[in-house]
Amino acid sequence: MSRGGRAVAAAARPEHMAHFAFLNVPSAPVELIDGWADISGNEARDARIHLDNKSRRLVKYVEVGWIVKDNSGREFMAGSLPSAESDMYLPPGQRGEMLQETTLKFSHGRKDPVAIASMTGFVSQVEYADGGAWVPTREALGNSHLGKLISPSPEEQRLTDLYKKKGLTALLQDLNRN
């Protein structure tokens, strides 16, 4: 995924508005309600997502994972759509909106454009005004087809390796240090 302005070649292709499909991530404090982006070939512009704060805490940041399906049905973890930190203020029980006023270009490697047939979003991170945060558990990701698309984070890999090599006691000591 790369960010940038509108490409000259893309301007000649017809554009259409595409709606997001949303995956339910168990225990997510924010629910994605509706969303869409303008699509032209391998570019998505001006993504907009409506969301509800289901938690009892004030949300100041939300990140939505973005999965793109191409015309042959292959799915790719394309990146994430972050809320603008200065614009996000979502009180408990309230509905809000995320707006990404940029152009995202999707490709395989550096040169193979991915023609966008459909888009799927899911809540990948939430930060609260009190400094707390929420991320989906590996179990929650594994219970949906997200487990096949999202690889473990470097920190998750490090902790898994520590557990495998030195056991639970070493893992707990490491976690208590941080």
N, CA, C and O atoms as a DFTB+ gen file, in Angstrom:
712 C
 N C O
     1  1       0.851      -1.153       0.000
     2  2       0.000       0.000       0.000
     3  2       0.897       1.215       0.000
     4  3       1.862       1.277       0.761
     5  1       0.591       2.176      -0.839
     6  2       1.326       3.429      -0.806
     7  2       0.329       4.564      -0.821
     8  3      -0.756       4.454      -1.390
     9  1       0.710       5.650      -0.190
    10  2      -0.155       6.825      -0.146
    11  2       0.345       7.820      -1.165
    12  3       1.543       7.896      -1.436
    13  1      -0.567       8.578      -1.727
    14  2      -0.134       9.582      -2.665
    15  2      -1.309      10.227      -3.348
    16  3      -2.464       9.884      -3.095
    17  1      -1.005      11.153      -4.207
    18  2      -2.044      11.837      -4.952
    19  2      -2.556      10.981      -6.083
    20  3      -2.096       9.858      -6.289
    21  1      -3.488      11.506      -6.796
    22  2      -4.122      10.799      -7.899
    23  2      -3.139      10.626      -9.055
    24  3      -2.480      11.583      -9.463
    25  1      -3.046       9.422      -9.574
    26  2      -2.163       9.140     -10.707
    27  2      -2.873       9.530     -12.006
    28  3      -4.093       9.401     -12.112
    29  1      -2.114      10.002     -12.985
    30  2      -2.696      10.439     -14.250
    31  2      -3.387       9.284     -14.964
    32  3      -4.479       9.458     -15.506
    33  1      -2.765       8.105     -14.969
    34  2      -3.356       6.954     -15.658
    35  2      -4.672       6.540     -15.005
    36  3      -5.598       6.110     -15.693
    37  1      -4.756       6.666     -13.702
    38  2      -5.974       6.254     -12.997
    39  2      -7.136       7.184     -13.300
    40  3      -8.291       6.764     -13.228
    41  1      -6.864       8.421     -13.634
    42  2      -7.933       9.373     -13.891
    43  2      -8.762       8.969     -15.106
    44  3      -9.925       9.356     -15.219
    45  1      -8.177       8.197     -16.012
    46  2      -8.899       7.794     -17.219
    47  2      -9.845       6.619     -16.951
    48  3     -10.791       6.404     -17.709
    49  1      -9.596       5.853     -15.873
    50  2     -10.441       4.711     -15.557
    51  2     -11.708       5.169     -14.858
    52  3     -11.689       6.160     -14.129
    53  1     -12.809       4.460     -15.070
    54  2     -14.041       4.852     -14.395
    55  2     -13.934       4.631     -12.893
    56  3     -13.343       3.651     -12.440
    57  1     -14.508       5.542     -12.133
    58  2     -14.533       5.437     -10.679
    59  2     -15.896       4.956     -10.237
    60  3     -16.902       5.169     -10.914
    61  1     -15.911       4.301      -9.084
    62  2     -17.171       3.939      -8.462
    63  2     -17.004       3.963      -6.948
    64  3     -15.891       3.855      -6.433
    65  1     -18.089       4.100      -6.262
    66  2     -18.058       4.062      -4.815
    67  2     -18.252       2.612      -4.379
    68  3     -19.180       1.948      -4.841
    69  1     -17.399       2.121      -3.505
    70  2     -17.508       0.751      -2.998
    71  2     -17.724       0.793      -1.498
    72  3     -17.070       1.560      -0.790
    73  1     -18.637      -0.028      -1.015
    74  2     -18.890      -0.142       0.419
    75  2     -17.936      -1.153       1.038
    76  3     -17.547      -2.133       0.402
    77  1     -17.570      -0.901       2.275
    78  2     -16.796      -1.856       3.052
    79  2     -17.735      -2.938       3.572
    80  3     -18.889      -2.668       3.903
    81  1     -17.232      -4.148       3.639
    82  2     -17.830      -5.195       4.463
    83  2     -17.035      -5.140       5.764
    84  3     -15.856      -4.788       5.741
    85  1     -17.643      -5.474       6.882
    86  2     -16.929      -5.416       8.153
    87  2     -16.948      -6.763       8.841
    88  3     -17.965      -7.457       8.852
    89  1     -15.812      -7.125       9.416
    90  2     -15.703      -8.343      10.208
    91  2     -15.915      -7.990      11.672
    92  3     -15.416      -6.974      12.156
    93  1     -16.648      -8.826      12.360
    94  2     -16.861      -8.637      13.784
    95  2     -15.688      -9.250      14.537
    96  3     -15.419     -10.444      14.409
    97  1     -14.994      -8.435      15.321
    98  2     -13.916      -8.929      16.162
    99  2     -14.471      -9.009      17.582
   100  3     -14.814      -7.982      18.167
   101  1     -14.562     -10.211      18.141
   102  2     -15.113     -10.353      19.488
   103  2     -14.394      -9.455      20.486
   104  3     -13.171      -9.315      20.443
   105  1     -15.146      -8.865      21.363
   106  2     -14.688      -7.979      22.439
   107  2     -14.229      -6.604      21.958
   108  3     -13.752      -5.816      22.774
   109  1     -14.351      -6.284      20.677
   110  2     -13.942      -4.963      20.200
   111  2     -14.810      -3.891      20.859
   112  3     -16.035      -4.013      20.863
   113  1     -14.202      -2.851      21.411
   114  2     -14.969      -1.798      22.072
   115  2     -15.649      -0.840      21.098
   116  3     -16.501      -0.044      21.493
   117  1     -15.271      -0.922      19.839
   118  2     -15.844      -0.067      18.801
   119  2     -16.429      -0.972      17.724
   120  3     -15.804      -1.951      17.315
   121  1     -17.624      -0.638      17.273
   122  2     -18.272      -1.407      16.206
   123  2     -18.293      -0.579      14.930
   124  3     -18.697       0.583      14.940
   125  1     -17.858      -1.183      13.840
   126  2     -17.892      -0.522      12.535
   127  2     -19.284      -0.708      11.956
   128  3     -19.771      -1.835      11.863
   129  1     -19.933       0.389      11.563
   130  2     -21.331       0.372      11.144
   131  2     -21.481       0.416       9.623
   132  3     -22.188      -0.409       9.044
   133  1     -20.826       1.362       8.985
   134  2     -20.974       1.564       7.547
   135  2     -19.716       2.259       7.047
   136  3     -19.078       2.998       7.798
   137  1     -19.356       2.033       5.802
   138  2     -18.193       2.709       5.260
   139  2     -18.081       2.526       3.764
   140  3     -18.642       1.588       3.198
   141  1     -17.356       3.422       3.128
   142  2     -17.181       3.364       1.681
   143  2     -15.945       4.158       1.279
   144  3     -15.399       4.926       2.071
   145  1     -15.517       3.963       0.045
   146  2     -14.405       4.701      -0.548
   147  2     -14.650       4.790      -2.041
   148  3     -15.354       3.956      -2.611
   149  1     -14.074       5.796      -2.674
   150  2     -14.112       5.907      -4.131
   151  2     -12.995       5.025      -4.692
   152  3     -11.846       5.127      -4.263
   153  1     -13.333       4.164      -5.645
   154  2     -12.387       3.196      -6.199
   155  2     -12.155       3.480      -7.673
   156  3     -13.082       3.781      -8.424
   157  1     -10.892       3.378      -8.065
   158  2     -10.512       3.478      -9.461
   159  2      -9.312       2.560      -9.665
   160  3      -8.194       2.891      -9.270
   161  1      -9.551       1.397     -10.289
   162  2      -8.471       0.432     -10.512
   163  2      -7.901      -0.062      -9.197
   164  3      -8.593      -0.716      -8.417
   165  1      -6.608       0.260      -8.948
   166  2      -5.963      -0.157      -7.705
   167  2      -5.874       0.973      -6.679
   168  3      -5.092       0.893      -5.732
   169  1      -6.675       2.024      -6.868
   170  2      -6.651       3.164      -5.958
   171  2      -7.971       3.310      -5.216
   172  3      -9.050       3.119      -5.775
   173  1      -7.850       3.651      -3.947
   174  2      -9.020       3.977      -3.122
   175  2      -8.817       5.385      -2.585
   176  3      -7.744       5.725      -2.086
   177  1      -9.857       6.196      -2.693
   178  2      -9.783       7.590      -2.257
   179  2     -10.878       7.909      -1.254
   180  3     -11.973       7.349      -1.299
   181  1     -10.557       8.812      -0.359
   182  2     -11.536       9.411       0.550
   183  2     -12.382       8.376       1.280
   184  3     -13.611       8.420       1.235
   185  1     -11.715       7.451       1.948
   186  2     -12.429       6.434       2.725
   187  2     -13.154       7.090       3.896
   188  3     -12.630       8.001       4.537
   189  1     -14.349       6.619       4.157
   190  2     -15.185       7.146       5.240
   191  2     -15.828       5.964       5.956
   192  3     -16.410       5.085       5.319
   193  1     -15.721       5.947       7.285
   194  2     -16.275       4.846       8.078
   195  2     -17.044       5.399       9.265
   196  3     -16.538       6.248      10.000
   197  1     -18.271       4.916       9.452
   198  2     -19.094       5.264      10.609
   199  2     -18.905       4.177      11.663
   200  3     -18.875       2.990      11.339
   201  1     -18.778       4.585      12.923
   202  2     -18.529       3.631      13.997
   203  2     -19.244       4.030      15.276
   204  3     -19.575       5.197      15.486
   205  1     -19.477       3.034      16.132
   206  2     -20.106       3.235      17.441
   207  2     -19.122       2.851      18.525
   208  3     -18.424       1.842      18.415
   209  1     -19.066       3.666      19.588
   210  2     -18.272       3.338      20.762
   211  2     -19.145       2.511      21.693
   212  3     -20.054       3.046      22.328
   213  1     -18.880       1.217      21.780
   214  2     -19.647       0.302      22.632
   215  2     -19.079       0.216      24.047
   216  3     -19.664      -0.438      24.910
   217  1     -17.948       0.870      24.287
   218  2     -17.305       0.791      25.596
   219  2     -17.854       1.866      26.540
   220  3     -18.699       2.677      26.161
   221  1     -17.360       1.849      27.750
   222  2     -17.727       2.865      28.753
   223  2     -16.640       3.913      28.900
   224  3     -16.629       4.683      29.861
   225  1     -15.713       3.937      27.927
   226  2     -14.574       4.857      27.999
   227  2     -14.543       5.755      26.764
   228  3     -15.021       5.377      25.695
   229  1     -13.978       6.940      26.928
   230  2     -13.819       7.885      25.834
   231  2     -12.724       7.387      24.894
   232  3     -11.604       7.121      25.329
   233  1     -13.046       7.261      23.610
   234  2     -12.092       6.783      22.600
   235  2     -11.467       7.987      21.901
   236  3     -12.161       8.901      21.458
   237  1     -10.114       7.961      21.813
   238  2      -9.417       9.068      21.135
   239  2      -8.740       8.646      19.831
   240  3      -8.288       9.496      19.064
   241  1      -8.668       7.322      19.575
   242  2      -8.006       6.848      18.361
   243  2      -8.548       5.470      18.004
   244  3      -8.739       4.624      18.878
   245  1      -8.793       5.250      16.716
   246  2      -9.233       3.950      16.216
   247  2      -8.433       3.654      14.954
   248  3      -8.199       4.536      14.128
   249  1      -8.020       2.397      14.821
   250  2      -7.349       1.962      13.607
   251  2      -8.152       0.809      13.022
   252  3      -8.507      -0.135      13.728
   253  1      -8.435       0.895      11.727
   254  2      -9.215      -0.130      11.039
   255  2      -8.293      -0.870      10.081
   256  3      -7.690      -0.265       9.196
   257  1      -8.186      -2.198      10.265
   258  2      -7.437      -3.023       9.322
   259  2      -8.195      -3.081       8.007
   260  3      -9.426      -3.081       7.992
   261  1      -7.459      -3.131       6.905
   262  2      -8.070      -3.042       5.579
   263  2      -7.638      -4.246       4.756
   264  3      -6.450      -4.434       4.491
   265  1      -8.605      -5.056       4.356
   266  2      -8.368      -6.223       3.510
   267  2      -8.974      -5.932       2.137
   268  3     -10.110      -5.469       2.037
   269  1      -8.216      -6.204       1.099
   270  2      -8.666      -5.965      -0.268
   271  2      -8.777      -7.305      -0.985
   272  3      -7.902      -8.162      -0.861
   273  1      -9.852      -7.475      -1.727
   274  2     -10.013      -8.668      -2.566
   275  2      -9.880      -8.226      -4.021
   276  3     -10.480      -7.233      -4.432
   277  1      -9.089      -8.972      -4.798
   278  2      -8.922      -8.618      -6.208
   279  2      -9.973      -9.317      -7.059
   280  3     -10.813     -10.052      -6.540
   281  1      -9.923      -9.089      -8.358
   282  2     -10.933      -9.633      -9.276
   283  2     -10.916     -11.155      -9.371
   284  3     -11.907     -11.754      -9.788
   285  1      -9.805     -11.792      -8.990
   286  2      -9.751     -13.254      -9.029
   287  2     -10.109     -13.881      -7.681
   288  3     -10.018     -15.099      -7.526
   289  1     -10.515     -13.065      -6.704
   290  2     -10.961     -13.578      -5.410
   291  2      -9.873     -13.723      -4.364
   292  3     -10.152     -14.180      -3.255
   293  1      -8.634     -13.345      -4.681
   294  2      -7.554     -13.412      -3.697
   295  2      -7.660     -12.240      -2.728
   296  3      -7.931     -11.108      -3.131
   297  1      -7.440     -12.527      -1.437
   298  2      -7.498     -11.481      -0.424
   299  2      -6.093     -11.119       0.039
   300  3      -5.211     -11.973       0.132
   301  1      -5.903      -9.827       0.329
   302  2      -4.621      -9.310       0.763
   303  2      -4.839      -8.393       1.962
   304  3      -5.745      -7.559       1.957
   305  1      -4.008      -8.550       2.984
   306  2      -4.002      -7.594       4.080
   307  2      -3.323      -6.358       3.536
   308  3      -2.108      -6.344       3.336
   309  1      -4.105      -5.319       3.296
   310  2      -3.604      -4.171       2.563
   311  2      -3.005      -3.089       3.452
   312  3      -2.249      -2.245       2.970
   313  1      -3.325      -3.102       4.721
   314  2      -2.801      -2.066       5.597
   315  2      -3.836      -1.671       6.618
   316  3      -4.698      -2.464       6.998
   317  1      -3.737      -0.424       7.060
   318  2      -4.686       0.049       8.057
   319  2      -5.099       1.480       7.770
   320  3      -4.393       2.241       7.109
   321  1      -6.241       1.806       8.279
   322  2      -6.808       3.136       8.120
   323  2      -6.866       3.767       9.512
   324  3      -7.763       3.445      10.292
   325  1      -5.933       4.656       9.836
   326  2      -5.940       5.262      11.166
   327  2      -6.863       6.473      11.217
   328  3      -7.033       7.185      10.227
   329  1      -7.450       6.689      12.375
   330  2      -8.201       7.928      12.568
   331  2      -7.184       9.040      12.776
   332  3      -6.072       8.797      13.246
   333  1      -7.566      10.240      12.430
   334  2      -6.703      11.383      12.718
   335  2      -6.831      11.655      14.215
   336  3      -7.924      11.944      14.700
   337  1      -5.719      11.563      14.952
   338  2      -5.782      11.685      16.410
   339  2      -6.458      12.968      16.854
   340  3      -7.193      12.966      17.842
   341  1      -6.228      14.056      16.149
   342  2      -6.817      15.328      16.572
   343  2      -8.324      15.384      16.304
   344  3      -9.030      16.181      16.921
   345  1      -8.819      14.545      15.390
   346  2     -10.240      14.572      15.034
   347  2     -11.087      13.569      15.807
   348  3     -12.309      13.714      15.856
   349  1     -10.472      12.559      16.410
   350  2     -11.239      11.502      17.062
   351  2     -11.555      11.898      18.504
   352  3     -10.654      12.140      19.307
   353  1     -12.815      11.958      18.807
   354  2     -13.319      12.174      20.160
   355  2     -14.657      11.466      20.193
   356  3     -15.667      12.008      19.745
   357  1     -14.662      10.253      20.726
   358  2     -15.849       9.421      20.661
   359  2     -16.269       8.996      22.076
   360  3     -15.738       8.030      22.623
   361  1     -17.225       9.728      22.658
   362  2     -17.679       9.393      24.008
   363  2     -18.383       8.038      24.043
   364  3     -18.845       7.547      23.013
   365  1     -18.462       7.435      25.230
   366  2     -19.136       6.146      25.370
   367  2     -20.562       6.191      24.817
   368  3     -21.310       7.139      25.055
   369  1     -20.920       5.134      24.068
   370  2     -22.270       5.021      23.528
   371  2     -22.579       5.931      22.353
   372  3     -23.720       5.963      21.893
   373  1     -21.603       6.666      21.856
   374  2     -21.839       7.612      20.762
   375  2     -21.356       7.058      19.427
   376  3     -20.522       6.153      19.379
   377  1     -21.891       7.614      18.350
   378  2     -21.501       7.264      16.983
   379  2     -20.573       8.353      16.458
   380  3     -20.752       9.537      16.746
   381  1     -19.579       7.931      15.683
   382  2     -18.640       8.883      15.098
   383  2     -18.302       8.499      13.677
   384  3     -18.891       7.581      13.106
   385  1     -17.349       9.212      13.114
   386  2     -16.949       8.990      11.732
   387  2     -15.448       9.149      11.594
   388  3     -14.841      10.045      12.181
   389  1     -14.863       8.257      10.804
   390  2     -13.457       8.371      10.421
   391  2     -13.425       8.780       8.956
   392  3     -14.179       8.248       8.142
   393  1     -12.563       9.714       8.627
   394  2     -12.422      10.165       7.252
   395  2     -10.944      10.179       6.906
   396  3     -10.143      10.786       7.618
   397  1     -10.576       9.515       5.816
   398  2      -9.200       9.485       5.345
   399  2      -9.172      10.175       3.991
   400  3      -9.518       9.576       2.973
   401  1      -8.762      11.426       3.983
   402  2      -8.757      12.216       2.744
   403  2      -7.417      12.064       2.034
   404  3      -6.628      13.005       1.953
   405  1      -7.183      10.879       1.531
   406  2      -5.953      10.586       0.816
   407  2      -6.238       9.508      -0.218
   408  3      -7.320       8.920      -0.228
   409  1      -5.281       9.253      -1.074
   410  2      -5.396       8.176      -2.062
   411  2      -4.463       7.057      -1.658
   412  3      -3.279       7.284      -1.409
   413  1      -4.991       5.853      -1.592
   414  2      -4.198       4.671      -1.287
   415  2      -4.092       3.830      -2.550
   416  3      -5.100       3.568      -3.207
   417  1      -2.877       3.403      -2.895
   418  2      -2.647       2.563      -4.067
   419  2      -2.237       1.189      -3.573
   420  3      -1.316       1.062      -2.766
   421  1      -2.925       0.155      -4.060
   422  2      -2.652      -1.205      -3.623
   423  2      -1.924      -1.962      -4.723
   424  3      -2.320      -1.935      -5.888
   425  1      -0.842      -2.645      -4.324
   426  2      -0.099      -3.443      -5.293
   427  2       0.562      -4.615      -4.587
   428  3       0.773      -4.606      -3.374
   429  1       0.881      -5.623      -5.388
   430  2       1.646      -6.775      -4.932
   431  2       3.098      -6.461      -5.243
   432  3       3.440      -6.259      -6.408
   433  1       3.937      -6.415      -4.266
   434  2       5.316      -6.032      -4.525
   435  2       5.358      -4.577      -4.940
   436  3       4.545      -3.777      -4.476
   437  1       6.266      -4.231      -5.784
   438  2       6.403      -2.836      -6.184
   439  2       5.640      -2.490      -7.467
   440  3       5.307      -1.327      -7.698
   441  1       5.362      -3.501      -8.300
   442  2       4.844      -3.148      -9.621
   443  2       3.510      -3.760      -9.990
   444  3       2.885      -3.297     -10.944
   445  1       3.042      -4.778      -9.286
   446  2       1.811      -5.450      -9.679
   447  2       0.600      -4.807      -9.016
   448  3       0.342      -5.069      -7.842
   449  1      -0.154      -3.967      -9.737
   450  2      -1.329      -3.349      -9.130
   451  2      -2.400      -4.388      -8.810
   452  3      -2.581      -5.357      -9.547
   453  1      -3.102      -4.174      -7.710
   454  2      -4.202      -5.042      -7.297
   455  2      -5.499      -4.307      -7.599
   456  3      -5.836      -3.336      -6.921
   457  1      -6.234      -4.766      -8.621
   458  2      -7.526      -4.163      -8.945
   459  2      -8.493      -4.495      -7.813
   460  3      -8.696      -5.666      -7.494
   461  1      -9.078      -3.493      -7.218
   462  2      -9.925      -3.667      -6.040
   463  2     -11.317      -4.111      -6.459
   464  3     -12.044      -3.366      -7.115
   465  1     -11.684      -5.332      -6.075
   466  2     -13.031      -5.834      -6.332
   467  2     -13.927      -5.596      -5.123
   468  3     -15.106      -5.276      -5.271
   469  1     -13.356      -5.755      -3.910
   470  2     -14.118      -5.481      -2.692
   471  2     -13.159      -5.182      -1.555
   472  3     -11.963      -5.460      -1.644
   473  1     -13.701      -4.609      -0.475
   474  2     -12.902      -4.211       0.677
   475  2     -13.582      -4.710       1.948
   476  3     -14.809      -4.729       2.047
   477  1     -12.775      -5.105       2.904
   478  2     -13.281      -5.533       4.200
   479  2     -12.477      -4.815       5.271
   480  3     -11.259      -4.680       5.158
   481  1     -13.158      -4.358       6.301
   482  2     -12.482      -3.683       7.400
   483  2     -12.767      -4.372       8.718
   484  3     -13.773      -5.067       8.861
   485  1     -11.873      -4.176       9.685
   486  2     -12.063      -4.696      11.037
   487  2     -11.319      -3.795      12.013
   488  3     -10.324      -3.170      11.646
   489  1     -11.792      -3.725      13.241
   490  2     -11.145      -2.902      14.267
   491  2      -9.840      -3.592      14.657
   492  3      -9.852      -4.728      15.131
   493  1      -8.717      -2.903      14.458
   494  2      -7.420      -3.491      14.771
   495  2      -6.748      -2.849      15.977
   496  3      -5.812      -3.419      16.537
   497  1      -7.214      -1.669      16.385
   498  2      -6.631      -1.013      17.555
   499  2      -7.551       0.109      18.011
   500  3      -8.162       0.799      17.196
   501  1      -7.641       0.279      19.319
   502  2      -8.400       1.389      19.919
   503  2      -7.560       1.959      21.038
   504  3      -6.993       1.216      21.839
   505  1      -7.478       3.287      21.096
   506  2      -6.814       3.950      22.221
   507  2      -7.844       4.820      22.917
   508  3      -8.660       5.486      22.280
   509  1      -7.785       4.798      24.247
   510  2      -8.715       5.558      25.070
   511  2      -8.061       6.858      25.542
   512  3      -6.836       6.976      25.570
   513  1      -8.883       7.810      25.905
   514  2      -8.383       9.098      26.386
   515  2      -7.607       8.957      27.690
   516  3      -6.757       9.796      27.989
   517  1      -7.885       7.905      28.478
   518  2      -7.183       7.705      29.750
   519  2      -5.828       7.016      29.575
   520  3      -5.166       6.703      30.564
   521  1      -5.405       6.775      28.321
   522  2      -4.110       6.171      28.053
   523  2      -4.153       4.676      27.814
   524  3      -3.157       4.102      27.375
   525  1      -5.277       4.025      28.087
   526  2      -5.407       2.591      27.848
   527  2      -5.568       2.288      26.372
   528  3      -5.820       3.182      25.565
   529  1      -5.420       1.022      26.030
   530  2      -5.540       0.603      24.634
   531  2      -6.176      -0.778      24.564
   532  3      -6.159      -1.539      25.531
   533  1      -6.736      -1.085      23.399
   534  2      -7.299      -2.398      23.111
   535  2      -6.774      -2.841      21.757
   536  3      -6.734      -2.054      20.811
   537  1      -6.370      -4.105      21.666
   538  2      -6.041      -4.756      20.401
   539  2      -6.697      -6.130      20.427
   540  3      -6.879      -6.695      21.505
   541  1      -7.053      -6.675      19.285
   542  2      -7.689      -7.998      19.293
   543  2      -6.708      -9.065      19.767
   544  3      -5.506      -8.986      19.512
   545  1      -7.238     -10.043      20.449
   546  2      -6.402     -11.160      20.879
   547  2      -6.108     -12.044      19.686
   548  3      -6.831     -12.025      18.689
   549  1      -5.044     -12.817      19.795
   550  2      -4.700     -13.764      18.727
   551  2      -5.828     -14.776      18.570
   552  3      -6.118     -15.219      17.459
   553  1      -6.468     -15.146      19.691
   554  2      -7.593     -16.090      19.637
   555  2      -8.758     -15.508      18.839
   556  3      -9.364     -16.202      18.023
   557  1      -9.072     -14.229      19.076
   558  2     -10.166     -13.581      18.338
   559  2      -9.851     -13.534      16.847
   560  3     -10.732     -13.754      16.016
   561  1      -8.605     -13.250      16.512
   562  2      -8.215     -13.219      15.101
   563  2      -8.273     -14.613      14.489
   564  3      -8.662     -14.774      13.332
   565  1      -7.888     -15.615      15.265
   566  2      -7.890     -16.981      14.770
   567  2      -9.287     -17.535      14.556
   568  3      -9.479     -18.430      13.733
   569  1     -10.272     -17.011      15.291
   570  2     -11.643     -17.489      15.154
   571  2     -12.340     -16.937      13.912
   572  3     -13.437     -17.380      13.570
   573  1     -11.733     -16.007      13.256
   574  2     -12.264     -15.507      11.983
   575  2     -11.222     -15.838      10.922
   576  3     -10.176     -16.403      11.240
   577  1     -11.488     -15.500       9.691
   578  2     -10.490     -15.807       8.660
   579  2      -9.330     -14.817       8.686
   580  3      -8.433     -14.894       7.847
   581  1      -9.340     -13.880       9.651
   582  2      -8.236     -12.936       9.788
   583  2      -6.930     -13.619      10.156
   584  3      -5.853     -13.151       9.785
   585  1      -7.023     -14.729      10.887
   586  2      -5.817     -15.441      11.300
   587  2      -4.949     -15.857      10.130
   588  3      -3.732     -15.973      10.272
   589  1      -5.561     -16.085       8.968
   590  2      -4.807     -16.472       7.772
   591  2      -4.137     -15.278       7.106
   592  3      -3.153     -15.435       6.383
   593  1      -4.675     -14.074       7.351
   594  2      -4.180     -12.887       6.662
   595  2      -3.206     -12.050       7.491
   596  3      -2.383     -11.319       6.941
   597  1      -3.304     -12.161       8.809
   598  2      -2.503     -11.306       9.679
   599  2      -1.438     -12.144      10.363
   600  3      -1.741     -13.104      11.071
   601  1      -0.202     -11.771      10.142
   602  2       0.884     -12.490      10.809
   603  2       1.111     -11.888      12.195
   604  3       0.755     -10.735      12.437
   605  1       1.695     -12.658      13.094
   606  2       1.955     -12.142      14.438
   607  2       2.887     -10.938      14.401
   608  3       3.750     -10.831      13.530
   609  1       2.702     -10.037      15.357
   610  2       3.569      -8.868      15.454
   611  2       4.962      -9.314      15.899
   612  3       5.110     -10.402      16.456
   613  1       5.981      -8.492      15.662
   614  2       7.321      -8.845      16.137
   615  2       7.348      -9.075      17.656
   616  3       8.044      -9.973      18.130
   617  1       6.608      -8.285      18.409
   618  2       6.572      -8.464      19.862
   619  2       5.921      -9.792      20.229
   620  3       6.398     -10.484      21.129
   621  1       4.846     -10.153      19.549
   622  2       4.200     -11.442      19.807
   623  2       5.147     -12.589      19.462
   624  3       5.197     -13.588      20.180
   625  1       5.886     -12.457      18.385
   626  2       6.849     -13.489      18.011
   627  2       7.962     -13.596      19.056
   628  3       8.375     -14.700      19.412
   629  1       8.447     -12.452      19.547
   630  2       9.504     -12.446      20.557
   631  2       9.028     -13.141      21.831
   632  3       9.743     -13.969      22.395
   633  1       7.811     -12.798      22.285
   634  2       7.278     -13.407      23.503
   635  2       7.029     -14.902      23.331
   636  3       7.261     -15.680      24.257
   637  1       6.564     -15.305      22.165
   638  2       6.360     -16.735      21.890
   639  2       7.684     -17.481      21.927
   640  3       7.772     -18.565      22.503
   641  1       8.716     -16.906      21.314
   642  2      10.040     -17.526      21.327
   643  2      10.588     -17.632      22.751
   644  3      11.169     -18.650      23.125
   645  1      10.398     -16.577      23.536
   646  2      10.854     -16.584      24.926
   647  2      10.165     -17.704      25.702
   648  3      10.811     -18.428      26.460
   649  1       8.872     -17.844      25.514
   650  2       8.118     -18.897      26.191
   651  2       8.613     -20.288      25.772
   652  3       8.805     -21.165      26.615
   653  1       8.814     -20.478      24.477
   654  2       9.255     -21.785      23.979
   655  2      10.651     -22.148      24.477
   656  3      10.923     -23.307      24.791
   657  1      11.543     -21.142      24.549
   658  2      12.930     -21.410      24.921
   659  2      13.146     -21.465      26.429
   660  3      13.921     -22.290      26.914
   661  1      12.455     -20.577      27.188
   662  2      12.769     -20.454      28.616
   663  2      11.598     -20.737      29.538
   664  3      11.781     -20.817      30.753
   665  1      10.392     -20.890      28.988
   666  2       9.257     -21.272      29.811
   667  2       8.423     -20.107      30.328
   668  3       8.714     -18.937      30.078
   669  1       7.378     -20.475      31.055
   670  2       6.400     -19.516      31.552
   671  2       6.990     -18.520      32.546
   672  3       6.652     -17.338      32.502
   673  1       7.856     -18.975      33.431
   674  2       8.441     -18.084      34.443
   675  2       9.212     -16.949      33.785
   676  3       9.073     -15.793      34.184
   677  1      10.019     -17.265      32.785
   678  2      10.787     -16.239      32.077
   679  2       9.862     -15.272      31.342
   680  3      10.119     -14.069      31.302
   681  1       8.792     -15.798      30.766
   682  2       7.834     -14.948      30.071
   683  2       7.174     -13.974      31.045
   684  3       7.071     -12.782      30.757
   685  1       6.732     -14.472      32.186
   686  2       6.090     -13.617      33.182
   687  2       7.046     -12.567      33.723
   688  3       6.642     -11.425      33.941
   689  1       8.297     -12.924      33.943
   690  2       9.297     -11.951      34.399
   691  2       9.487     -10.851      33.363
   692  3       9.579      -9.675      33.714
   693  1       9.545     -11.226      32.102
   694  2       9.709     -10.245      31.028
   695  2       8.505      -9.304      30.965
   696  3       8.662      -8.092      30.819
   697  1       7.326      -9.862      31.075
   698  2       6.116      -9.037      31.009
   699  2       6.004      -8.107      32.218
   700  3       5.525      -6.981      32.084
   701  1       6.428      -8.554      33.370
   702  2       6.366      -7.711      34.572
   703  2       7.402      -6.594      34.552
   704  3       7.222      -5.584      35.231
   705  1       8.479      -6.750      33.792
   706  2       9.479      -5.684      33.653
   707  2       8.946      -4.527      32.841
   708  3       9.315      -3.379      33.088
   709  1       8.095      -4.802      31.885
   710  2       7.607      -3.765      30.959
   711  2       6.395      -3.087      31.454
   712  3       5.870      -2.195      30.786
